Amino acid sequence: MLCKMKLAAIGARPASEFVDEQQVNGPEDNPSQVLQQAIRADLIDSDTCTALGLTCNSASPVLALCRALVEAGHDPATPLEAYRGKTFCLRIRSICECAELEINGKGSGFKRRAAVGTASLVRANGGGGS
C-alpha cells in the first residue's frame, strides 16, 4: 500500500496526514467543499459585537458587524461564529448573507435590506407657502 502526504487547502481544517494514493476527490481536492475558517466574534452586552479589530454598536450588532467586515474587504463567503464569553451562541453561514439582512418591522424575523433607501409614497405638495 503506497501512501503519500496530502496538503490541506488554505483555510481548511487539517487534512488527514496520510492518504491512500487511490483516494481522490476528497474535500481537499475540491475548493467548493473546503470548510473555511470561521471568524470569531464576541458579543458584549445586548448591543455590541467585536471581531478582527472591528466593533459595532447597534440594536442588531452581529448584522452590523457582518456589514462592516464585508466593507473592510473580508471574503464575503467567510462564516462567522459569535460567542458570549466562552459560550457559543450563533453561527452565520456567510458574512455576505448576513450583511444583506435587517430585522423586520415586527421584530420577529429578518428581511433583505433595500439596496437604496426608498422614499415614502406621498405626492409632493404643488403649492408653496403662498
Phi and psi in radians as a Rosetta constraint file:
Dihedral C 1 N 2 CA 2 C 2 CIRCULARHARMONIC -1.725 0.35
Dihedral N 2 CA 2 C 2 N 3 CIRCULARHARMONIC 2.236 0.35
Dihedral C 2 N 3 CA 3 C 3 CIRCULARHARMONIC -2.075 0.35
Dihedral N 3 CA 3 C 3 N 4 CIRCULARHARMONIC 2.634 0.35
Dihedral C 3 N 4 CA 4 C 4 CIRCULARHARMONIC -2.446 0.35
Dihedral N 4 CA 4 C 4 N 5 CIRCULARHARMONIC 2.788 0.35
Dihedral C 4 N 5 CA 5 C 5 CIRCULARHARMONIC -1.306 0.35
Dihedral N 5 CA 5 C 5 N 6 CIRCULARHARMONIC 2.432 0.35
Dihedral C 5 N 6 CA 6 C 6 CIRCULARHARMONIC -2.193 0.35
Dihedral N 6 CA 6 C 6 N 7 CIRCULARHARMONIC 2.157 0.35
Dihedral C 6 N 7 CA 7 C 7 CIRCULARHARMONIC -1.422 0.35
Dihedral N 7 CA 7 C 7 N 8 CIRCULARHARMONIC 2.524 0.35
Dihedral C 7 N 8 CA 8 C 8 CIRCULARHARMONIC -1.368 0.35
Dihedral N 8 CA 8 C 8 N 9 CIRCULARHARMONIC 2.644 0.35
Dihedral C 8 N 9 CA 9 C 9 CIRCULARHARMONIC -1.207 0.35
Dihedral N 9 CA 9 C 9 N 10 CIRCULARHARMONIC 2.679 0.35
Dihedral C 9 N 10 CA 10 C 10 CIRCULARHARMONIC -1.082 0.35
Dihedral N 10 CA 10 C 10 N 11 CIRCULARHARMONIC 2.306 0.35
Dihedral C 10 N 11 CA 11 C 11 CIRCULARHARMONIC 1.403 0.35
Dihedral N 11 CA 11 C 11 N 12 CIRCULARHARMONIC -0.005 0.35
Dihedral C 11 N 12 CA 12 C 12 CIRCULARHARMONIC -1.604 0.35
Dihedral N 12 CA 12 C 12 N 13 CIRCULARHARMONIC 2.865 0.35
Dihedral C 12 N 13 CA 13 C 13 CIRCULARHARMONIC -1.184 0.35
Dihedral N 13 CA 13 C 13 N 14 CIRCULARHARMONIC 2.629 0.35
Dihedral C 13 N 14 CA 14 C 14 CIRCULARHARMONIC -0.994 0.35
Dihedral N 14 CA 14 C 14 N 15 CIRCULARHARMONIC 2.391 0.35
Dihedral C 14 N 15 CA 15 C 15 CIRCULARHARMONIC -1.419 0.35
Dihedral N 15 CA 15 C 15 N 16 CIRCULARHARMONIC 2.892 0.35
Dihedral C 15 N 16 CA 16 C 16 CIRCULARHARMONIC -1.082 0.35
Dihedral N 16 CA 16 C 16 N 17 CIRCULARHARMONIC 2.563 0.35
Dihedral C 16 N 17 CA 17 C 17 CIRCULARHARMONIC -1.211 0.35
Dihedral N 17 CA 17 C 17 N 18 CIRCULARHARMONIC -0.725 0.35
Dihedral C 17 N 18 CA 18 C 18 CIRCULARHARMONIC -2.109 0.35
Dihedral N 18 CA 18 C 18 N 19 CIRCULARHARMONIC 2.398 0.35
Dihedral C 18 N 19 CA 19 C 19 CIRCULARHARMONIC -2.270 0.35
Dihedral N 19 CA 19 C 19 N 20 CIRCULARHARMONIC 2.398 0.35
Dihedral C 19 N 20 CA 20 C 20 CIRCULARHARMONIC -1.053 0.35
Dihedral N 20 CA 20 C 20 N 21 CIRCULARHARMONIC 2.359 0.35
Dihedral C 20 N 21 CA 21 C 21 CIRCULARHARMONIC -1.028 0.35
Dihedral N 21 CA 21 C 21 N 22 CIRCULARHARMONIC -0.487 0.35
Dihedral C 21 N 22 CA 22 C 22 CIRCULARHARMONIC -1.514 0.35
Dihedral N 22 CA 22 C 22 N 23 CIRCULARHARMONIC -0.081 0.35
Dihedral C 22 N 23 CA 23 C 23 CIRCULARHARMONIC -1.424 0.35
Dihedral N 23 CA 23 C 23 N 24 CIRCULARHARMONIC 2.141 0.35
Dihedral C 23 N 24 CA 24 C 24 CIRCULARHARMONIC -2.335 0.35
Dihedral N 24 CA 24 C 24 N 25 CIRCULARHARMONIC 2.934 0.35
Dihedral C 24 N 25 CA 25 C 25 CIRCULARHARMONIC 1.062 0.35
Dihedral N 25 CA 25 C 25 N 26 CIRCULARHARMONIC 0.602 0.35
Dihedral C 25 N 26 CA 26 C 26 CIRCULARHARMONIC -1.357 0.35
Dihedral N 26 CA 26 C 26 N 27 CIRCULARHARMONIC 3.035 0.35
Dihedral C 26 N 27 CA 27 C 27 CIRCULARHARMONIC -1.050 0.35
Dihedral N 27 CA 27 C 27 N 28 CIRCULARHARMONIC -0.475 0.35
Dihedral C 27 N 28 CA 28 C 28 CIRCULARHARMONIC -1.254 0.35
Dihedral N 28 CA 28 C 28 N 29 CIRCULARHARMONIC -0.376 0.35
Dihedral C 28 N 29 CA 29 C 29 CIRCULARHARMONIC -1.514 0.35
Dihedral N 29 CA 29 C 29 N 30 CIRCULARHARMONIC -0.336 0.35
Dihedral C 29 N 30 CA 30 C 30 CIRCULARHARMONIC -2.083 0.35
Dihedral N 30 CA 30 C 30 N 31 CIRCULARHARMONIC 1.834 0.35
Dihedral C 30 N 31 CA 31 C 31 CIRCULARHARMONIC -0.989 0.35
Dihedral N 31 CA 31 C 31 N 32 CIRCULARHARMONIC -0.493 0.35
Dihedral C 31 N 32 CA 32 C 32 CIRCULARHARMONIC -1.247 0.35
Dihedral N 32 CA 32 C 32 N 33 CIRCULARHARMONIC -0.291 0.35
Dihedral C 32 N 33 CA 33 C 33 CIRCULARHARMONIC -1.770 0.35
Dihedral N 33 CA 33 C 33 N 34 CIRCULARHARMONIC -0.032 0.35
Dihedral C 33 N 34 CA 34 C 34 CIRCULARHARMONIC -1.342 0.35
Dihedral N 34 CA 34 C 34 N 35 CIRCULARHARMONIC 2.288 0.35
Dihedral C 34 N 35 CA 35 C 35 CIRCULARHARMONIC -1.396 0.35
Dihedral N 35 CA 35 C 35 N 36 CIRCULARHARMONIC 2.184 0.35
Dihedral C 35 N 36 CA 36 C 36 CIRCULARHARMONIC -1.386 0.35
Dihedral N 36 CA 36 C 36 N 37 CIRCULARHARMONIC 2.611 0.35
Dihedral C 36 N 37 CA 37 C 37 CIRCULARHARMONIC -1.187 0.35
Dihedral N 37 CA 37 C 37 N 38 CIRCULARHARMONIC 2.204 0.35
Dihedral C 37 N 38 CA 38 C 38 CIRCULARHARMONIC -1.344 0.35
Dihedral N 38 CA 38 C 38 N 39 CIRCULARHARMONIC 2.580 0.35
Dihedral C 38 N 39 CA 39 C 39 CIRCULARHARMONIC -1.347 0.35
Dihedral N 39 CA 39 C 39 N 40 CIRCULARHARMONIC 2.340 0.35
Dihedral C 39 N 40 CA 40 C 40 CIRCULARHARMONIC -1.624 0.35
Dihedral N 40 CA 40 C 40 N 41 CIRCULARHARMONIC 2.205 0.35
Dihedral C 40 N 41 CA 41 C 41 CIRCULARHARMONIC -2.056 0.35
Dihedral N 41 CA 41 C 41 N 42 CIRCULARHARMONIC 2.572 0.35
Dihedral C 41 N 42 CA 42 C 42 CIRCULARHARMONIC -2.011 0.35
Dihedral N 42 CA 42 C 42 N 43 CIRCULARHARMONIC 2.192 0.35
Dihedral C 42 N 43 CA 43 C 43 CIRCULARHARMONIC -1.540 0.35
Dihedral N 43 CA 43 C 43 N 44 CIRCULARHARMONIC 2.291 0.35
Dihedral C 43 N 44 CA 44 C 44 CIRCULARHARMONIC -2.200 0.35
Dihedral N 44 CA 44 C 44 N 45 CIRCULARHARMONIC 2.201 0.35
Dihedral C 44 N 45 CA 45 C 45 CIRCULARHARMONIC 0.974 0.35
Dihedral N 45 CA 45 C 45 N 46 CIRCULARHARMONIC -2.616 0.35
Dihedral C 45 N 46 CA 46 C 46 CIRCULARHARMONIC -1.827 0.35
Dihedral N 46 CA 46 C 46 N 47 CIRCULARHARMONIC -0.078 0.35
Dihedral C 46 N 47 CA 47 C 47 CIRCULARHARMONIC -2.336 0.35
Dihedral N 47 CA 47 C 47 N 48 CIRCULARHARMONIC 0.275 0.35
Dihedral C 47 N 48 CA 48 C 48 CIRCULARHARMONIC -2.331 0.35
Dihedral N 48 CA 48 C 48 N 49 CIRCULARHARMONIC 2.379 0.35
Dihedral C 48 N 49 CA 49 C 49 CIRCULARHARMONIC -2.424 0.35
Dihedral N 49 CA 49 C 49 N 50 CIRCULARHARMONIC 2.406 0.35
Dihedral C 49 N 50 CA 50 C 50 CIRCULARHARMONIC -2.362 0.35
Dihedral N 50 CA 50 C 50 N 51 CIRCULARHARMONIC 2.500 0.35
Dihedral C 50 N 51 CA 51 C 51 CIRCULARHARMONIC -2.875 0.35
Dihedral N 51 CA 51 C 51 N 52 CIRCULARHARMONIC 2.469 0.35
Dihedral C 51 N 52 CA 52 C 52 CIRCULARHARMONIC 0.860 0.35
Dihedral N 52 CA 52 C 52 N 53 CIRCULARHARMONIC 0.681 0.35
Dihedral C 52 N 53 CA 53 C 53 CIRCULARHARMONIC 1.460 0.35
Dihedral N 53 CA 53 C 53 N 54 CIRCULARHARMONIC -0.011 0.35
Dihedral C 53 N 54 CA 54 C 54 CIRCULARHARMONIC -1.820 0.35
Dihedral N 54 CA 54 C 54 N 55 CIRCULARHARMONIC 2.435 0.35
Dihedral C 54 N 55 CA 55 C 55 CIRCULARHARMONIC -2.242 0.35
Dihedral N 55 CA 55 C 55 N 56 CIRCULARHARMONIC 2.309 0.35
Dihedral C 55 N 56 CA 56 C 56 CIRCULARHARMONIC -2.162 0.35
Dihedral N 56 CA 56 C 56 N 57 CIRCULARHARMONIC 2.295 0.35
Dihedral C 56 N 57 CA 57 C 57 CIRCULARHARMONIC -1.930 0.35
Dihedral N 57 CA 57 C 57 N 58 CIRCULARHARMONIC 2.142 0.35
Dihedral C 57 N 58 CA 58 C 58 CIRCULARHARMONIC -2.911 0.35
Dihedral N 58 CA 58 C 58 N 59 CIRCULARHARMONIC 2.884 0.35
Dihedral C 58 N 59 CA 59 C 59 CIRCULARHARMONIC -1.199 0.35
Dihedral N 59 CA 59 C 59 N 60 CIRCULARHARMONIC -0.411 0.35
Dihedral C 59 N 60 CA 60 C 60 CIRCULARHARMONIC -2.252 0.35
Dihedral N 60 CA 60 C 60 N 61 CIRCULARHARMONIC 1.353 0.35
Dihedral C 60 N 61 CA 61 C 61 CIRCULARHARMONIC -1.148 0.35
Dihedral N 61 CA 61 C 61 N 62 CIRCULARHARMONIC -0.560 0.35
Dihedral C 61 N 62 CA 62 C 62 CIRCULARHARMONIC -1.206 0.35
Dihedral N 62 CA 62 C 62 N 63 CIRCULARHARMONIC -0.713 0.35
Dihedral C 62 N 63 CA 63 C 63 CIRCULARHARMONIC -1.089 0.35
Dihedral N 63 CA 63 C 63 N 64 CIRCULARHARMONIC -0.769 0.35
Dihedral C 63 N 64 CA 64 C 64 CIRCULARHARMONIC -1.120 0.35
Dihedral N 64 CA 64 C 64 N 65 CIRCULARHARMONIC -0.685 0.35
Dihedral C 64 N 65 CA 65 C 65 CIRCULARHARMONIC -1.141 0.35
Dihedral N 65 CA 65 C 65 N 66 CIRCULARHARMONIC -0.728 0.35
Dihedral C 65 N 66 CA 66 C 66 CIRCULARHARMONIC -1.077 0.35
Dihedral N 66 CA 66 C 66 N 67 CIRCULARHARMONIC -0.714 0.35
Dihedral C 66 N 67 CA 67 C 67 CIRCULARHARMONIC -1.086 0.35
Dihedral N 67 CA 67 C 67 N 68 CIRCULARHARMONIC -0.747 0.35
Dihedral C 67 N 68 CA 68 C 68 CIRCULARHARMONIC -1.137 0.35
Dihedral N 68 CA 68 C 68 N 69 CIRCULARHARMONIC -0.680 0.35
Dihedral C 68 N 69 CA 69 C 69 CIRCULARHARMONIC -1.141 0.35
Dihedral N 69 CA 69 C 69 N 70 CIRCULARHARMONIC -0.728 0.35
Dihedral C 69 N 70 CA 70 C 70 CIRCULARHARMONIC -1.138 0.35
Dihedral N 70 CA 70 C 70 N 71 CIRCULARHARMONIC -0.775 0.35
Dihedral C 70 N 71 CA 71 C 71 CIRCULARHARMONIC -1.109 0.35
Dihedral N 71 CA 71 C 71 N 72 CIRCULARHARMONIC -0.522 0.35
Dihedral C 71 N 72 CA 72 C 72 CIRCULARHARMONIC -1.374 0.35
Dihedral N 72 CA 72 C 72 N 73 CIRCULARHARMONIC -0.085 0.35
Dihedral C 72 N 73 CA 73 C 73 CIRCULARHARMONIC 1.720 0.35
Dihedral N 73 CA 73 C 73 N 74 CIRCULARHARMONIC 0.191 0.35
Dihedral C 73 N 74 CA 74 C 74 CIRCULARHARMONIC -1.283 0.35
Dihedral N 74 CA 74 C 74 N 75 CIRCULARHARMONIC 2.673 0.35
Dihedral C 74 N 75 CA 75 C 75 CIRCULARHARMONIC -1.013 0.35
Dihedral N 75 CA 75 C 75 N 76 CIRCULARHARMONIC 2.098 0.35
Dihedral C 75 N 76 CA 76 C 76 CIRCULARHARMONIC -1.058 0.35
Dihedral N 76 CA 76 C 76 N 77 CIRCULARHARMONIC -0.399 0.35
Dihedral C 76 N 77 CA 77 C 77 CIRCULARHARMONIC -1.454 0.35
Dihedral N 77 CA 77 C 77 N 78 CIRCULARHARMONIC -0.058 0.35
Dihedral C 77 N 78 CA 78 C 78 CIRCULARHARMONIC -1.201 0.35
Dihedral N 78 CA 78 C 78 N 79 CIRCULARHARMONIC 2.305 0.35
Dihedral C 78 N 79 CA 79 C 79 CIRCULARHARMONIC -1.353 0.35
Dihedral N 79 CA 79 C 79 N 80 CIRCULARHARMONIC 2.875 0.35
Dihedral C 79 N 80 CA 80 C 80 CIRCULARHARMONIC -2.352 0.35
Dihedral N 80 CA 80 C 80 N 81 CIRCULARHARMONIC 2.397 0.35
Dihedral C 80 N 81 CA 81 C 81 CIRCULARHARMONIC -2.101 0.35
Dihedral N 81 CA 81 C 81 N 82 CIRCULARHARMONIC 2.153 0.35
Dihedral C 81 N 82 CA 82 C 82 CIRCULARHARMONIC -1.770 0.35
Dihedral N 82 CA 82 C 82 N 83 CIRCULARHARMONIC 2.409 0.35
Dihedral C 82 N 83 CA 83 C 83 CIRCULARHARMONIC -2.190 0.35
Dihedral N 83 CA 83 C 83 N 84 CIRCULARHARMONIC 2.569 0.35
Dihedral C 83 N 84 CA 84 C 84 CIRCULARHARMONIC -2.009 0.35
Dihedral N 84 CA 84 C 84 N 85 CIRCULARHARMONIC 1.760 0.35
Dihedral C 84 N 85 CA 85 C 85 CIRCULARHARMONIC 1.192 0.35
Dihedral N 85 CA 85 C 85 N 86 CIRCULARHARMONIC -2.199 0.35
Dihedral C 85 N 86 CA 86 C 86 CIRCULARHARMONIC -1.623 0.35
Dihedral N 86 CA 86 C 86 N 87 CIRCULARHARMONIC -0.030 0.35
Dihedral C 86 N 87 CA 87 C 87 CIRCULARHARMONIC -1.599 0.35
Dihedral N 87 CA 87 C 87 N 88 CIRCULARHARMONIC 2.095 0.35
Dihedral C 87 N 88 CA 88 C 88 CIRCULARHARMONIC -1.241 0.35
Dihedral N 88 CA 88 C 88 N 89 CIRCULARHARMONIC 2.225 0.35
Dihedral C 88 N 89 CA 89 C 89 CIRCULARHARMONIC -2.257 0.35
Dihedral N 89 CA 89 C 89 N 90 CIRCULARHARMONIC -0.255 0.35
Dihedral C 89 N 90 CA 90 C 90 CIRCULARHARMONIC -2.755 0.35
Dihedral N 90 CA 90 C 90 N 91 CIRCULARHARMONIC 2.365 0.35
Dihedral C 90 N 91 CA 91 C 91 CIRCULARHARMONIC -2.114 0.35
Dihedral N 91 CA 91 C 91 N 92 CIRCULARHARMONIC 2.242 0.35
Dihedral C 91 N 92 CA 92 C 92 CIRCULARHARMONIC -1.835 0.35
Dihedral N 92 CA 92 C 92 N 93 CIRCULARHARMONIC 2.195 0.35
Dihedral C 92 N 93 CA 93 C 93 CIRCULARHARMONIC -1.098 0.35
Dihedral N 93 CA 93 C 93 N 94 CIRCULARHARMONIC -0.767 0.35
Dihedral C 93 N 94 CA 94 C 94 CIRCULARHARMONIC -2.644 0.35
Dihedral N 94 CA 94 C 94 N 95 CIRCULARHARMONIC 2.464 0.35
Dihedral C 94 N 95 CA 95 C 95 CIRCULARHARMONIC -1.150 0.35
Dihedral N 95 CA 95 C 95 N 96 CIRCULARHARMONIC -0.455 0.35
Dihedral C 95 N 96 CA 96 C 96 CIRCULARHARMONIC -1.185 0.35
Dihedral N 96 CA 96 C 96 N 97 CIRCULARHARMONIC -0.776 0.35
Dihedral C 96 N 97 CA 97 C 97 CIRCULARHARMONIC -1.043 0.35
Dihedral N 97 CA 97 C 97 N 98 CIRCULARHARMONIC -0.754 0.35
Dihedral C 97 N 98 CA 98 C 98 CIRCULARHARMONIC -1.191 0.35
Dihedral N 98 CA 98 C 98 N 99 CIRCULARHARMONIC -0.640 0.35
Dihedral C 98 N 99 CA 99 C 99 CIRCULARHARMONIC -1.118 0.35
Dihedral N 99 CA 99 C 99 N 100 CIRCULARHARMONIC -0.401 0.35
Dihedral C 99 N 100 CA 100 C 100 CIRCULARHARMONIC -1.516 0.35
Dihedral N 100 CA 100 C 100 N 101 CIRCULARHARMONIC 0.008 0.35
Dihedral C 100 N 101 CA 101 C 101 CIRCULARHARMONIC -1.843 0.35
Dihedral N 101 CA 101 C 101 N 102 CIRCULARHARMONIC 2.756 0.35
Dihedral C 101 N 102 CA 102 C 102 CIRCULARHARMONIC -2.551 0.35
Dihedral N 102 CA 102 C 102 N 103 CIRCULARHARMONIC 2.820 0.35
Dihedral C 102 N 103 CA 103 C 103 CIRCULARHARMONIC -1.221 0.35
Dihedral N 103 CA 103 C 103 N 104 CIRCULARHARMONIC 2.352 0.35
Dihedral C 103 N 104 CA 104 C 104 CIRCULARHARMONIC -1.209 0.35
Dihedral N 104 CA 104 C 104 N 105 CIRCULARHARMONIC 2.909 0.35
Dihedral C 104 N 105 CA 105 C 105 CIRCULARHARMONIC -1.083 0.35
Dihedral N 105 CA 105 C 105 N 106 CIRCULARHARMONIC -0.368 0.35
Dihedral C 105 N 106 CA 106 C 106 CIRCULARHARMONIC -1.580 0.35
Dihedral N 106 CA 106 C 106 N 107 CIRCULARHARMONIC -0.181 0.35
Dihedral C 106 N 107 CA 107 C 107 CIRCULARHARMONIC 1.291 0.35
Dihedral N 107 CA 107 C 107 N 108 CIRCULARHARMONIC 0.298 0.35
Dihedral C 107 N 108 CA 108 C 108 CIRCULARHARMONIC -1.988 0.35
Dihedral N 108 CA 108 C 108 N 109 CIRCULARHARMONIC 0.209 0.35
Dihedral C 108 N 109 CA 109 C 109 CIRCULARHARMONIC 3.058 0.35
Dihedral N 109 CA 109 C 109 N 110 CIRCULARHARMONIC -2.782 0.35
Dihedral C 109 N 110 CA 110 C 110 CIRCULARHARMONIC -2.204 0.35
Dihedral N 110 CA 110 C 110 N 111 CIRCULARHARMONIC 2.799 0.35
Dihedral C 110 N 111 CA 111 C 111 CIRCULARHARMONIC -2.501 0.35
Dihedral N 111 CA 111 C 111 N 112 CIRCULARHARMONIC 2.798 0.35
Dihedral C 111 N 112 CA 112 C 112 CIRCULARHARMONIC -1.224 0.35
Dihedral N 112 CA 112 C 112 N 113 CIRCULARHARMONIC 2.449 0.35
Dihedral C 112 N 113 CA 113 C 113 CIRCULARHARMONIC -1.260 0.35
Dihedral N 113 CA 113 C 113 N 114 CIRCULARHARMONIC 2.501 0.35
Dihedral C 113 N 114 CA 114 C 114 CIRCULARHARMONIC -1.269 0.35
Dihedral N 114 CA 114 C 114 N 115 CIRCULARHARMONIC 2.385 0.35
Dihedral C 114 N 115 CA 115 C 115 CIRCULARHARMONIC -1.096 0.35
Dihedral N 115 CA 115 C 115 N 116 CIRCULARHARMONIC -0.725 0.35
Dihedral C 115 N 116 CA 116 C 116 CIRCULARHARMONIC -2.230 0.35
Dihedral N 116 CA 116 C 116 N 117 CIRCULARHARMONIC 2.373 0.35
Dihedral C 116 N 117 CA 117 C 117 CIRCULARHARMONIC -1.028 0.35
Dihedral N 117 CA 117 C 117 N 118 CIRCULARHARMONIC 2.451 0.35
Dihedral C 117 N 118 CA 118 C 118 CIRCULARHARMONIC -1.866 0.35
Dihedral N 118 CA 118 C 118 N 119 CIRCULARHARMONIC 2.537 0.35
Dihedral C 118 N 119 CA 119 C 119 CIRCULARHARMONIC -1.455 0.35
Dihedral N 119 CA 119 C 119 N 120 CIRCULARHARMONIC 2.804 0.35
Dihedral C 119 N 120 CA 120 C 120 CIRCULARHARMONIC -1.224 0.35
Dihedral N 120 CA 120 C 120 N 121 CIRCULARHARMONIC 2.724 0.35
Dihedral C 120 N 121 CA 121 C 121 CIRCULARHARMONIC -1.531 0.35
Dihedral N 121 CA 121 C 121 N 122 CIRCULARHARMONIC 1.042 0.35
Dihedral C 121 N 122 CA 122 C 122 CIRCULARHARMONIC -1.985 0.35
Dihedral N 122 CA 122 C 122 N 123 CIRCULARHARMONIC 2.283 0.35
Dihedral C 122 N 123 CA 123 C 123 CIRCULARHARMONIC -1.255 0.35
Dihedral N 123 CA 123 C 123 N 124 CIRCULARHARMONIC 2.407 0.35
Dihedral C 123 N 124 CA 124 C 124 CIRCULARHARMONIC -1.172 0.35
Dihedral N 124 CA 124 C 124 N 125 CIRCULARHARMONIC 2.495 0.35
Dihedral C 124 N 125 CA 125 C 125 CIRCULARHARMONIC -1.307 0.35
Dihedral N 125 CA 125 C 125 N 126 CIRCULARHARMONIC 2.109 0.35
Dihedral C 125 N 126 CA 126 C 126 CIRCULARHARMONIC -1.310 0.35
Dihedral N 126 CA 126 C 126 N 127 CIRCULARHARMONIC -0.271 0.35
Dihedral C 126 N 127 CA 127 C 127 CIRCULARHARMONIC -1.255 0.35
Dihedral N 127 CA 127 C 127 N 128 CIRCULARHARMONIC -2.295 0.35
Dihedral C 127 N 128 CA 128 C 128 CIRCULARHARMONIC 3.051 0.35
Dihedral N 128 CA 128 C 128 N 129 CIRCULARHARMONIC -2.670 0.35
Dihedral C 128 N 129 CA 129 C 129 CIRCULARHARMONIC -1.680 0.35
Dihedral N 129 CA 129 C 129 N 130 CIRCULARHARMONIC 0.255 0.35
